[in-house]
Amino acid sequence: MSPAGKRACVIGSGFGGLALAIRLQAAGIATTVIEARDKPGGRAYFWQRDGFTFDAGPTVVTDPACLEELWALTGHHMADDVELMPVMPFYRLNWPDGTTFDCSSDDAALHREIARIAPTDLAGYDDFQAYSAQVYREGYQRLGPVPFLNFASMIRAAPTLARYQAWRSVYGMASRYVRSEKLREALSFHTLLAGGNPMTASAIHALTHKLAKDGGVWWPRGGTNRLVAAMVRQFERLGGTMRLHDPVVEVETLGNRVTGVRTQSGWVERFDAVASNADIVHSYRDLLGATRRGQREAGRLARKRFSPSLFIVHFGMEGTWPGIPHHTILFGPRYKGLLDDIYEYGVLPRDFAIYLHHPTVTDPSLAPPGKSTFYAMVPVAHMGKLTVDWEQIGPLLEKRILDEVGRRLIPDIHDRIVTRFHYAPRDFALDLNAHLGSAFGLEPILTQSAWFRGHNRDDAIGNFYLVGAGTHPGAGIPAVVGSARATAGLMIEDLTP
């Protein structure tokens, strides 16, 4: 038996939505992807200005095997559509006192780095790596692609979560193994790149160390947007349909079943199943807002904790910078205090933790000859906590961030900038319908994970599904691609006679 003859719609063309659409189309389900913006990618949007290419993000590609699988489903090869370039070091960490630390998969190099900044923590670091490998096997490989549809599934996972002390934070677990504050920060900052607070995100997120060590960190030649384009190419060669620049305004229902969708242009189409890769609150509050289920679920979700937003400064510069790696983390003078300001108090601090993205050191094609593309990103509280006028604050914050990058790395930065613009929480809210302008959706804490997160299949509307950061297992490319695997399994089973 097969689901041939069935029709499905995927709302949103982020990595999760495209991965789901490829899986459905490969299974013989005629699938249409509907994207509100003029280009596919969702959060992985891009701009071209003055000869520079600026990717909106995400900018860190790990576990390429989870992506390659989307081509292998039909005997194709990802390398035929996009080239992944290795990034080394993975990250360079930089502290205000001038200390640096290069993260990589080279054990000998890592041990030399640790011996330089925290020699008494060498054994503790090895123990942390062993812990990371254990939670990688259980949390990523075994539980990651499994949908949590009922509380019983959470009960079954409880012994594993308890065994690996999932109630601890990533920072807390790192602190159990190493004493150096700098090394604790080095082992816990990754959760910020998926919207998590290192002080509260479950220790299960320590699996990212093993994930990167085994799979490496990669960059698609031409930008993250080229990986999106490759996924679209694979989807369309299988017969899938893309509909761009036409937002879905309603998921139509009859009783407890979805019947189809209606878009802003007035286009209406019937489908056997609908999956949303859109923001989870937007999906229920707006797209299913005409139903009692949508209203109730939106209200329940709105009471949860949401990840912060981001403020990103994109800039193109004269000159090339071979000494600045692809990924740099510029830590500020505070760690926990800064995180408290962002996650708890909702204030705009004077200091920063800056993620500096410099893709042209790996891939010069993203800028004109002799020039470089950068972006500097800082986490900021979402709009539910930080209520400022971003049109007024944005230019001031942009200058402060560039001043700090200049002070730490590029002294004449302002003289060299050719073009620049920023992207603020208000833009996340307007462009992506992101609730409160959150950049990652629900905050990844233990009580908002697995069954406590949005379910891959809705509990009440049996042919409405979720994929992406709002559902299990969470944000980040490997996670949303894993969510697509879980959701596709449910949809294919449900649509098979």
ABEGO torsion letter per residue (X at the ends): XBABGBBBBBBEABAAAAAAAAAAAAAGBBBBBBBABABBGEABBBBBBGGBBBBAOBABBBGAAAAAAAAAAAGBBAAAABBBBBBOBABBBBBAAGBBBBBBABAAAAAAAAAAABAAAAAAAAAAAAAAAAAAAAAAAAAAABBBABAAAAAAAAAAAAAAGAABBAAAAAAAABABAAAAAAAAAAAAAAGBBAAABBAAAAAAAAAAAAAEBBBBBGEAAAAAAAAAAAAAAAGBBBBBGBBBABBBBBEABBAEBBBAAGBBBBBABBBBABBAAAAAAAAAAABAAAAAAAAAAAABBBBBBBBBBBBBBBEBBAABBABBBBBBABAAAAAAAAAAAGBBBABBBBBBBBAAAABAAABBBGBBBBBBBBBBBBAAABBBBAAAAAAAAAAAAAAAAAAAABAAAAAABABBBBBBAAAAAAAAGBBGGBAAEBBBBAAABEAABBBABBAABAABBBBEAABOAEBEAAAAAAAAAAAAAAAAAAABX
